[in-house]
Amino acid sequence: MTGTIANATAIILGTLAGVLIRSRLPQKSVEIVFQGIGLFTLAIGISMSLKSANLLLAVLSLVIGGLIGQALNLDRHLRQLTERLQRIAKKETAETQSSSRFTEGLITATMLFCVGSLSILGAIEEGSGETPRLLLTKSIMDGISSIALASSFGICILFSSVPLLIYQGGLTLFAGAMMRFMSGSMIAELTGVGGILLIGLGINILKIKEINIINLLPALIVAVILAYLWPSGI
């Protein structure tokens, strides 16, 4: 769980920095950092995608998984959950007439840091025994975001590191347990499809085009199933 611990530490340090400076980072500085992160994400995605031994299986996984995700409308449900929690937080803040907006800030930060494809893909990477490059990259992103959030909401952003440890750490442990029951071909195809999704995520970060990664996430499960059914390829 090295990646998750680094992620939580980055949030804590970013929060403390945000409380101290009480102002947002220069927009141009934030943009150039995220451009670098976007390019790095693309590079990781390309290297991972090349581990797939069967391109047809990867394509079928993305198509079938995308159709499943679109039918379930995962992205919309996730957005609705986030908006509902934020409305509850705002309502509670108004009712208690608290100027600190503690609850609103905590929920906003928790949803921002925990909900997303990078948490899932990063947990799978670390759970498979690889170097947690994705979660370390996410740590930089969350650290910068926590500076901006803390400058607005205050020290409450620091406490979002607790649900992150539980959620992301739990995903990593679960992924590690599942990897024990997966063959080499299943892991290869899972890694390959995950790499393709990372390429899409890198495109999103660079703001080249908006790709609905959340609705494509079922492709990871489909890839494992297809690799199990056809271990020698389709």
Secondary structure, 3 states (H helix, E strand, C coil): CHHHHHHHHHHHHHHHHHHHHCCCCCHHHHHHHHHHHHHHHHHHHHHHHCCCCCHHHHHHHHHHHHHHHHHHCHHHHHHHHHHHHHHHHHHHHHHHCCCCCHHHHHHHHHHHHHCCHHHHHHHHHHHCCCCCHHHHHHHHHHHHHHHHHHHHHCHHHHHHHHHHHHHHHHHHHHHHHHHCCCCHHHHHHHHHHHHHHHHHHHHHHCCCCCCCHHHHCHHHHHHHHHHHHCCCCC
